[in-house]
Amino acid sequence: MEEKNIELTDEIRERLKKNGMLGFDVETEFKYVPIFYRDVKNKIPKKCWPVFILRSRGGIALAEAEDGLGYLNIDEKEGRKFVIDSGKARITALEEGLISFKNFPVENGKSVSMAKGEAVTKYINLFHPRLQTELQKAIDNHSTLNEDELLGLE
């Protein structure tokens, strides 16, 4: 693969990324914090945020994952689709893309962490399907945090 340097403004890079037109290195790990924690109106201090280390799946894995899903095109011209979600596809995404996490709160007033290399499946049982879905989307869309969100995270 031939590579050469190009200059993109942050604005152009974000627009390309938002529309799925920016490639990424599937081996790169990135930090992710669920939206609920990052939402300022929830007033959750950063020291209480769970931090998930994720790795995106490549284009082939993402295309193959669609075989287990259903789509209904709403507007082909705009590329909008109604996705019929699949629990199996969600679990597969987490098994392939969840590397580790720390500081995830559980009901007993404690938090749990998963070290890199541990079996992911036993931890997925702790996650509500809403969180599973958000993590799946973060993995599949390579959803990185902005500089302000990353500031102060361990």
LUMKE-555026 format. One record per residue (C-alpha): residue in three letters; x negated, y, z negated. Coordinates in Angstrom, 3 decimals. Each point is the difference from the previous one (the first is absolute). Example, Ala and Ser with C-alpha at 12.3 -4.5 7.8 and 13.67 -1.06 7.14 Angstrom:
BEGIN
{vexro:ala&u:-12.300&v:-4.500&w:-7.800} $
{vexro:ser&u:-1.370&v:3.440&w:0.660} $
This chain:
BEGIN
{vexro:met&u:0.000&v:0.000&w:0.000} $
{vexro:glu&u:-1.427&v:3.323&w:1.022} $
{vexro:glu&u:0.404&v:2.822&w:-2.501} $
{vexro:lys&u:-0.699&v:3.701&w:0.296} $
{vexro:asn&u:0.602&v:2.926&w:-2.307} $
{vexro:ile&u:2.977&v:2.276&w:0.580} $
{vexro:glu&u:1.197&v:3.020&w:-1.910} $
{vexro:leu&u:3.553&v:-0.012&w:-1.311} $
{vexro:thr&u:1.492&v:2.629&w:-2.243} $
{vexro:asp&u:1.633&v:-1.263&w:-3.203} $
{vexro:glu&u:3.374&v:1.023&w:1.436} $
{vexro:ile&u:-0.477&v:-2.006&w:3.198} $
{vexro:arg&u:-1.357&v:-2.982&w:-1.945} $
{vexro:glu&u:3.083&v:0.008&w:-2.278} $
{vexro:arg&u:2.400&v:0.276&w:2.950} $
{vexro:leu&u:-1.732&v:-2.884&w:1.766} $
{vexro:lys&u:0.060&v:-2.093&w:-3.178} $
{vexro:lys&u:3.665&v:0.783&w:-0.727} $
{vexro:asn&u:0.979&v:-1.164&w:3.472} $
{vexro:gly&u:-2.102&v:-3.171&w:-0.031} $
{vexro:met&u:-2.473&v:1.338&w:2.541} $
{vexro:leu&u:-3.150&v:0.025&w:-2.146} $
{vexro:gly&u:-2.093&v:-3.141&w:-0.279} $
{vexro:phe&u:-1.530&v:-1.104&w:-3.289} $
{vexro:asp&u:-2.529&v:-2.505&w:-1.288} $
{vexro:val&u:1.980&v:-2.929&w:-1.373} $
{vexro:glu&u:-2.856&v:-0.959&w:-2.334} $
{vexro:thr&u:0.094&v:3.354&w:-1.784} $
{vexro:glu&u:1.536&v:-0.075&w:-3.468} $
{vexro:phe&u:1.971&v:3.011&w:-1.202} $
{vexro:lys&u:1.689&v:1.195&w:-3.184} $
{vexro:tyr&u:3.766&v:0.300&w:-0.188} $
{vexro:val&u:2.350&v:1.288&w:-2.700} $
{vexro:pro&u:3.760&v:-0.541&w:0.384} $
{vexro:ile&u:1.970&v:3.080&w:1.032} $
{vexro:phe&u:2.021&v:0.088&w:-3.221} $
{vexro:tyr&u:-3.151&v:0.691&w:-2.043} $
{vexro:arg&u:-1.266&v:2.648&w:2.420} $
{vexro:asp&u:3.294&v:1.890&w:0.081} $
{vexro:val&u:-0.605&v:3.111&w:-2.140} $
{vexro:lys&u:3.611&v:0.173&w:-1.165} $
{vexro:asn&u:-0.526&v:-3.302&w:-1.877} $
{vexro:lys&u:-2.780&v:1.625&w:-2.067} $
{vexro:ile&u:-2.069&v:-3.140&w:-0.474} $
{vexro:pro&u:-3.612&v:0.854&w:-0.902} $
{vexro:lys&u:-2.691&v:-1.428&w:2.285} $
{vexro:lys&u:-1.510&v:-1.985&w:-2.847} $
{vexro:cys&u:3.221&v:-2.088&w:0.024} $
{vexro:trp&u:0.019&v:-0.634&w:3.744} $
{vexro:pro&u:-0.561&v:-3.578&w:1.143} $
{vexro:val&u:-2.627&v:-0.139&w:2.723} $
{vexro:phe&u:0.264&v:-2.663&w:2.682} $
{vexro:ile&u:-2.954&v:-0.856&w:2.227} $
{vexro:leu&u:1.353&v:-1.031&w:3.384} $
{vexro:arg&u:-1.344&v:-1.138&w:3.353} $
{vexro:ser&u:1.958&v:0.483&w:3.213} $
{vexro:arg&u:0.830&v:-2.805&w:2.358} $
{vexro:gly&u:-1.121&v:0.197&w:3.611} $
{vexro:gly&u:2.207&v:0.470&w:3.026} $
{vexro:ile&u:0.221&v:-3.731&w:0.745} $
{vexro:ala&u:1.078&v:-0.887&w:-3.559} $
{vexro:leu&u:2.569&v:2.803&w:0.067} $
{vexro:ala&u:1.393&v:-1.167&w:3.335} $
{vexro:glu&u:0.227&v:-3.586&w:-1.248} $
{vexro:ala&u:1.771&v:1.178&w:-3.170} $
{vexro:glu&u:2.785&v:1.417&w:2.176} $
{vexro:asp&u:0.955&v:-3.547&w:0.973} $
{vexro:gly&u:1.483&v:-0.442&w:-3.471} $
{vexro:leu&u:1.893&v:3.276&w:0.146} $
{vexro:gly&u:2.965&v:1.246&w:1.929} $
{vexro:tyr&u:0.328&v:3.347&w:1.741} $
{vexro:leu&u:2.935&v:1.875&w:1.374} $
{vexro:asn&u:-0.963&v:2.841&w:2.341} $
{vexro:ile&u:1.928&v:3.129&w:-0.866} $
{vexro:asp&u:-1.695&v:2.370&w:2.419} $
{vexro:glu&u:-2.553&v:-1.531&w:2.356} $
{vexro:lys&u:-1.030&v:3.388&w:1.374} $
{vexro:glu&u:-0.938&v:1.218&w:-3.493} $
{vexro:gly&u:-1.335&v:-3.406&w:-1.023} $
{vexro:arg&u:2.317&v:-0.215&w:-3.012} $
{vexro:lys&u:0.862&v:-3.444&w:-1.256} $
{vexro:phe&u:2.115&v:-1.401&w:-2.777} $
{vexro:val&u:-2.140&v:-2.666&w:-1.667} $
{vexro:ile&u:1.502&v:-3.118&w:-1.498} $
{vexro:asp&u:-2.489&v:-0.684&w:-2.779} $
{vexro:ser&u:-1.416&v:-3.414&w:-0.820} $
{vexro:gly&u:-1.083&v:-1.060&w:-3.475} $
{vexro:lys&u:-2.455&v:-2.486&w:1.478} $
{vexro:ala&u:-1.599&v:2.690&w:2.163} $
{vexro:arg&u:-0.234&v:2.253&w:-3.067} $
{vexro:ile&u:-1.732&v:-2.714&w:-2.061} $
{vexro:thr&u:-2.389&v:-0.799&w:2.854} $
{vexro:ala&u:-0.932&v:3.685&w:0.295} $
{vexro:leu&u:-0.749&v:0.164&w:-3.726} $
{vexro:glu&u:-1.998&v:-3.251&w:0.057} $
{vexro:glu&u:-2.132&v:1.319&w:2.857} $
{vexro:gly&u:-0.230&v:3.666&w:-0.968} $
{vexro:leu&u:0.047&v:0.264&w:-3.815} $
{vexro:ile&u:-3.630&v:-0.098&w:-1.127} $
{vexro:ser&u:0.342&v:1.076&w:-3.636} $
{vexro:phe&u:1.870&v:2.382&w:-2.293} $
{vexro:lys&u:-0.273&v:1.476&w:-3.451} $
{vexro:asn&u:2.192&v:1.695&w:-2.553} $
{vexro:phe&u:3.334&v:-1.453&w:1.197} $
{vexro:pro&u:2.553&v:0.445&w:-2.822} $
{vexro:val&u:2.164&v:-2.927&w:-1.132} $
{vexro:glu&u:3.001&v:-0.147&w:-2.342} $
{vexro:asn&u:-1.897&v:-1.026&w:-3.135} $
{vexro:gly&u:-1.710&v:3.400&w:-0.204} $
{vexro:lys&u:-3.254&v:-1.216&w:1.507} $
{vexro:ser&u:-1.590&v:0.274&w:3.399} $
{vexro:val&u:-1.496&v:-2.739&w:2.123} $
{vexro:ser&u:-2.808&v:-0.031&w:2.514} $
{vexro:met&u:-1.083&v:-2.384&w:2.727} $
{vexro:ala&u:-3.677&v:-0.378&w:0.798} $
{vexro:lys&u:-1.257&v:-0.364&w:3.545} $
{vexro:gly&u:0.044&v:-3.653&w:1.022} $
{vexro:glu&u:2.788&v:-1.095&w:-2.359} $
{vexro:ala&u:3.034&v:-1.857&w:1.348} $
{vexro:val&u:2.497&v:2.653&w:1.099} $
{vexro:thr&u:3.146&v:-2.147&w:-0.187} $
{vexro:lys&u:0.313&v:-0.092&w:-3.785} $
{vexro:tyr&u:-0.129&v:3.794&w:-0.116} $
{vexro:ile&u:2.569&v:0.512&w:2.756} $
{vexro:asn&u:2.537&v:-1.485&w:-2.432} $
{vexro:leu&u:-0.432&v:3.142&w:-2.115} $
{vexro:phe&u:1.019&v:2.341&w:2.821} $
{vexro:his&u:3.576&v:1.028&w:0.700} $
{vexro:pro&u:0.928&v:-0.469&w:3.692} $
{vexro:arg&u:0.089&v:3.803&w:0.372} $
{vexro:leu&u:-3.668&v:0.205&w:-1.006} $
{vexro:gln&u:-0.842&v:-3.030&w:2.142} $
{vexro:thr&u:1.543&v:1.751&w:2.998} $
{vexro:glu&u:-1.858&v:3.251&w:-0.674} $
{vexro:leu&u:-3.320&v:-1.842&w:-0.323} $
{vexro:gln&u:0.729&v:-1.940&w:3.201} $
{vexro:lys&u:0.610&v:3.263&w:1.863} $
{vexro:ala&u:-3.184&v:1.504&w:-1.456} $
{vexro:ile&u:-1.985&v:-3.049&w:1.164} $
{vexro:asp&u:1.579&v:-0.086&w:3.451} $
{vexro:asn&u:-0.232&v:3.769&w:0.559} $
{vexro:his&u:-3.427&v:0.478&w:-1.625} $
{vexro:ser&u:1.537&v:2.628&w:-2.320} $
{vexro:thr&u:-2.895&v:1.803&w:-1.609} $
{vexro:leu&u:0.261&v:2.609&w:-2.757} $
{vexro:asn&u:-0.887&v:3.642&w:0.549} $
{vexro:glu&u:-2.959&v:1.642&w:-1.764} $
{vexro:asp&u:2.125&v:1.492&w:-2.799} $
{vexro:glu&u:1.597&v:-3.373&w:-0.743} $
{vexro:leu&u:-3.394&v:-1.718&w:-0.045} $
{vexro:leu&u:-1.514&v:2.613&w:-2.314} $
{vexro:gly&u:-0.330&v:-1.430&w:-3.506} $
{vexro:leu&u:0.908&v:-3.576&w:0.891} $
{vexro:glu&u:-2.404&v:-2.639&w:-1.251} $
